Amino acid sequence: MKKERILTKAWVVAIGAIISCALWGSAFPCIKIGYRLLNIASDDVSTQILFAGVRFTLAGVLSIVFESILERRILLPKKSSVKNILKLCMMQTVIQYLFFYIGLAHASGVTGSIITGTNSLLAILISCFVFRQERMTLPTLVGCVVGLAGVVVANLGGGSIGTQMHINGEGFVFIAALFYAISSIYLQRYSQKDDPVMLSGYQFLVGGVILSVIGFAMGGRLSGFTVQSSLLLLYLGFLSAMAYALWGILLKYNPVSRVAIYGFTNPVIGVLLSAILLGEGGQAFSAKNLLALLLVCAGIIVVNLWKKKAENPAA
């Protein structure tokens, strides 16, 4: 009960969710740097999938090892948890990233970023209307729309947004966002009975191995490892382990909408960190990016403050 009281406080949710989103936001520029260090071509989808598989396998190992050290015992799933782990690994890691990498290879970066940014909106909509885990309120809807507007603004000017959708391009990216949203809801559900760190660790491990096998079978090969590229890959594994575990812990004790709304900061943070880490610092704090950040923050405030008042008028 003490843990629940702490983890449901608005400021704790905000700090935890923003840390997760900052880690996820750093993934995009770090992956780009990793491609350069390992000489992975932008159209080499098979090697990109293999790279993702190795990254998530590392994430799984790190999660399991760290939690085992903290618990002073080997972290093993219960028999009843195996089915849930397999469902999560297929939705969150295997299906999502297969569709994402293949789709991104056939879609513009701008369109792909905007579609990916809808996963938070999708998570809230699915939670409300499909799983009926919570009630959709006007503040929640307004917050989602404003947050999504921030994602769109962050990507304006980065290239043209095509009017023609391609099933194997934008369609696949949307499917990836959809599976991410669904996996977030299932993670919240499964975390009520199982340790979210254990769930994330083993789903990453199994999913990472599956992706590695698929990428290798498609002809993907990784070579040219150096100390720098190895450390970068280790960091990518760490950020996935840390961000997803922390996100799962927050979902365990809070409604999906209260946590998922912070996901709108992912693309904005990604844009800012990409500008800095990829040597484009002059673009990092442009009026466009600052406006996007303000819109995302406004959406978060609407959901976390106005929603509470709307659901409890006497408060």
C-alpha distance (Angstrom), angle and dihedral (degrees) to the residues before:
residue distance angle dihedral
M1 . . .
K2 3.81 . .
K3 3.80 90.4 .
E4 3.80 90.4 48.7
R5 3.82 92.3 51.2
I6 3.79 91.0 51.7
L7 3.80 97.3 43.9
T8 3.81 93.7 49.1
K9 3.80 94.3 55.6
A10 3.81 110.6 113.4
W11 3.81 94.8 -128.0
V12 3.83 92.4 49.1
V13 3.81 91.0 50.2
A14 3.81 90.0 47.3
I15 3.82 94.8 50.4
G16 3.80 94.2 43.4
A17 3.80 94.8 45.8
I18 3.81 93.6 45.9
I19 3.82 90.9 49.9
S20 3.82 88.7 52.5
C21 3.80 92.1 47.2
A22 3.80 92.3 46.4
L23 3.81 89.5 53.4
W24 3.82 91.5 47.0
G25 3.80 90.1 45.0
S26 3.81 90.0 55.4
A27 3.81 90.4 54.4
F28 3.80 96.1 76.1
P29 3.84 97.8 57.1
C30 3.81 91.2 38.5
I31 3.80 91.3 52.2
K32 3.82 89.3 50.2
I33 3.81 89.7 50.5
G34 3.81 89.6 47.2
Y35 3.80 91.0 53.2
R36 3.80 89.1 53.1
L37 3.80 94.9 46.9
L38 3.83 92.3 48.2
N39 3.83 94.3 39.2
I40 3.81 94.2 -119.8
A41 3.79 110.6 165.9
S42 3.81 119.2 -130.9
D43 3.81 91.1 -119.4
D44 3.83 95.7 44.4
V45 3.81 95.7 103.9
S46 3.82 95.0 166.4
T47 3.81 93.5 57.2
Q48 3.80 90.4 43.2
I49 3.81 89.3 55.3
L50 3.82 90.0 47.7
F51 3.81 89.3 49.2
A52 3.82 89.6 51.4
G53 3.80 90.4 47.8
V54 3.80 92.9 53.7
R55 3.81 90.1 46.0
F56 3.81 94.1 52.5
T57 3.79 93.1 42.9
L58 3.80 87.2 56.1
A59 3.82 89.6 47.0
G60 3.79 90.0 54.3
V61 3.79 93.9 48.3
L62 3.82 92.2 47.7
S63 3.82 92.3 48.9
I64 3.79 93.3 49.9
V65 3.83 94.7 44.2
F66 3.83 95.2 46.8
E67 3.81 93.9 46.4
S68 3.81 90.9 45.8
I69 3.82 89.7 54.0
L70 3.81 91.9 48.3
E71 3.80 93.0 46.9
R72 3.84 92.5 41.0
R73 3.78 90.1 -131.8
I74 3.78 137.3 80.9
L75 3.80 107.9 -85.5
L76 3.80 106.2 -126.6
P77 3.81 128.0 167.8
K78 3.78 120.9 -119.6
K79 3.80 117.5 -116.2
S80 3.79 88.8 -110.2
S81 3.82 89.7 55.6
V82 3.81 97.4 55.5
K83 3.79 94.1 80.4
N84 3.82 91.5 50.6
I85 3.81 91.8 47.9
L86 3.80 91.2 52.4
K87 3.81 91.6 49.4
L88 3.80 91.7 49.5
C89 3.81 94.4 46.2
M90 3.81 91.8 51.0
M91 3.82 94.1 47.8
Q92 3.80 102.0 34.5
T93 3.81 102.1 34.7
V94 3.80 115.1 13.2
I95 3.82 106.4 35.5
Q96 3.81 95.7 30.9
Y97 3.79 95.8 51.6
L98 3.80 96.1 39.4
F99 3.79 90.3 55.5
F100 3.81 91.6 39.7
Y101 3.81 97.7 53.3
I102 3.79 95.0 41.1
G103 3.81 91.8 44.5
L104 3.79 94.5 47.3
A105 3.80 89.4 53.8
H106 3.83 88.8 60.9
A107 3.82 100.6 36.1
S108 3.78 134.2 67.1
G109 3.79 116.4 -98.2
V110 3.80 92.1 -121.9
T111 3.79 95.1 51.5
G112 3.80 91.1 43.1
S113 3.81 91.9 52.1
I114 3.79 92.8 49.7
I115 3.81 93.3 47.5
T116 3.82 90.7 47.3
G117 3.79 88.5 51.5
T118 3.81 89.8 62.0
N119 3.82 92.8 69.2
S120 3.82 91.3 91.5
L121 3.80 91.2 51.4
L122 3.81 90.3 46.8
A123 3.82 91.7 50.1
I124 3.80 91.5 54.1
L125 3.81 94.3 44.1
I126 3.81 93.2 48.1
S127 3.80 91.7 46.1
C128 3.81 90.8 52.3
F129 3.81 103.5 37.8
V130 3.83 105.9 24.6
F131 3.81 106.6 30.8
R132 3.83 93.2 21.9
Q133 3.79 91.4 -146.3
E134 3.80 91.2 145.9
R135 3.79 141.5 5.8
M136 3.78 123.5 -94.5
T137 3.79 110.9 -126.4
L138 3.78 131.0 -174.0
P139 3.84 92.5 -110.5
T140 3.82 89.9 52.5
L141 3.80 91.4 51.0
V142 3.82 92.7 45.1
G143 3.80 90.9 47.6
C144 3.81 91.2 51.7
V145 3.80 93.0 49.1
V146 3.81 92.8 47.6
G147 3.81 91.7 46.3
L148 3.79 91.4 48.9
A149 3.80 89.1 50.0
G150 3.80 87.6 57.9
V151 3.81 90.3 54.2
V152 3.82 90.6 51.1
V153 3.82 92.7 47.8
A154 3.82 91.2 49.4
N155 3.80 89.0 58.1
L156 3.80 99.3 42.7
G157 3.77 114.4 114.8
G158 3.80 94.2 20.3
G159 3.77 92.3 102.8
S160 3.76 140.8 -46.6
I161 3.77 121.1 -56.1
G162 3.74 106.4 -135.3
T163 3.77 121.4 -135.6
Q164 3.79 93.3 -148.0
M165 3.78 117.6 81.9
H166 3.79 121.0 -149.7
I167 3.79 119.8 -154.5
N168 3.81 92.7 -142.6
G169 3.81 91.0 43.3
E170 3.79 121.9 34.5
G171 3.82 89.6 7.7
F172 3.81 92.2 58.4
V173 3.83 91.9 45.8
F174 3.80 89.3 53.1
I175 3.82 90.9 49.4
A176 3.82 88.3 52.0
A177 3.83 90.6 51.7
L178 3.80 89.9 47.8
F179 3.81 93.2 53.0
Y180 3.81 90.6 47.0
A181 3.80 89.4 54.2
I182 3.81 92.9 47.8
S183 3.81 92.0 47.3
S184 3.83 90.4 53.8
I185 3.79 90.2 56.4
Y186 3.80 93.0 47.0
L187 3.81 89.9 47.7
Q188 3.79 89.4 56.5
R189 3.80 90.9 48.5
Y190 3.81 95.5 46.9
S191 3.81 92.7 43.8
Q192 3.80 90.0 66.7
K193 3.82 88.5 74.2
D194 3.81 104.3 20.1
D195 3.79 135.7 50.4
P196 3.84 105.7 -95.4
V197 3.82 90.9 -145.3
M198 3.80 90.3 55.0
L199 3.81 90.8 47.7
S200 3.80 93.1 49.4
G201 3.80 93.8 43.9
Y202 3.78 96.8 52.4
Q203 3.80 95.6 38.3
F204 3.82 88.9 53.7
L205 3.80 91.6 46.9
V206 3.81 95.0 49.9
G207 3.81 94.1 38.4
G208 3.79 92.2 47.1
V209 3.79 92.3 52.7
I210 3.82 90.7 48.9
L211 3.82 92.1 49.6
S212 3.82 90.7 47.3
V213 3.80 91.3 52.9
I214 3.82 91.5 47.1
G215 3.80 93.1 47.9
F216 3.80 92.7 47.0
A217 3.83 91.7 46.7
M218 3.82 89.2 52.3
G219 3.81 89.5 56.0
G220 3.79 100.3 -94.5
R221 3.81 117.1 152.6
L222 3.81 132.0 -179.0
S223 3.79 120.3 -152.5
G224 3.79 142.6 147.2
F225 3.82 97.2 60.7
T226 3.81 115.8 -179.1
V227 3.79 132.9 174.6
Q228 3.81 89.3 -96.3
S229 3.81 96.2 49.8
S230 3.82 91.9 42.9
L231 3.82 91.9 52.6
L232 3.80 89.9 47.8
L233 3.81 91.1 51.7
L234 3.81 89.2 48.5
Y235 3.81 89.8 52.5
L236 3.81 91.2 50.2
G237 3.79 88.8 53.0
F238 3.80 90.9 48.0
L239 3.80 94.9 49.4
S240 3.80 92.3 51.0
A241 3.81 91.8 48.4
M242 3.80 94.7 45.8
A243 3.80 98.5 40.8
Y244 3.80 96.9 45.4
A245 3.82 94.1 44.2
L246 3.81 91.9 49.5
W247 3.82 90.8 45.9
G248 3.80 90.0 50.9
I249 3.81 92.3 50.8
L250 3.82 90.6 52.1
L251 3.81 91.9 47.9
K252 3.80 89.9 51.4
Y253 3.80 92.0 64.2
N254 3.83 103.6 27.2
P255 3.82 139.7 55.0
V256 3.80 114.8 -92.9
S257 3.82 93.1 -115.6
R258 3.81 93.8 54.7
V259 3.81 91.5 55.8
A260 3.82 102.6 28.8
I261 3.81 93.5 56.4
Y262 3.81 88.5 70.8
G263 3.80 88.0 61.9
F264 3.80 87.8 80.3
T265 3.82 87.0 73.6
N266 3.83 90.8 64.0
P267 3.82 98.0 81.6
V268 3.81 92.6 38.9
I269 3.81 92.7 51.0
G270 3.79 87.9 43.5
V271 3.81 90.9 54.9
L272 3.82 92.4 48.3
L273 3.81 95.2 45.7
S274 3.79 92.0 43.7
A275 3.78 89.6 53.9
I276 3.82 90.9 51.1
L277 3.83 102.3 37.3
L278 3.79 95.2 40.4
G279 3.80 93.2 51.7
E280 3.79 98.5 -101.3
G281 3.77 97.8 114.2
G282 3.78 92.9 144.7
Q283 3.80 89.3 69.5
A284 3.78 97.2 45.5
F285 3.80 98.1 87.4
S286 3.78 100.9 30.1
A287 3.79 119.7 144.7
K288 3.81 88.8 -106.0
N289 3.80 94.2 56.3
L290 3.79 93.6 43.6
L291 3.82 90.1 50.8
A292 3.81 89.5 49.7
L293 3.81 90.6 51.5
L294 3.81 91.2 49.3
L295 3.80 91.6 50.8
V296 3.80 92.3 49.3
C297 3.81 90.9 48.3
A298 3.81 90.0 48.9
G299 3.79 90.4 52.9
I300 3.81 91.2 51.0
I301 3.82 91.7 49.2
V302 3.81 91.6 50.4
V303 3.80 93.0 52.4
N304 3.80 96.8 42.8
L305 3.81 100.6 40.3
W306 3.79 110.1 22.0
K307 3.78 93.7 38.5
K308 3.81 91.4 57.2
K309 3.81 90.4 50.3
A310 3.82 92.2 46.5
E311 3.80 92.2 52.2
N312 3.81 92.1 45.8
P313 3.83 108.8 32.3
A314 3.80 91.5 176.5
A315 3.82 91.4 60.4
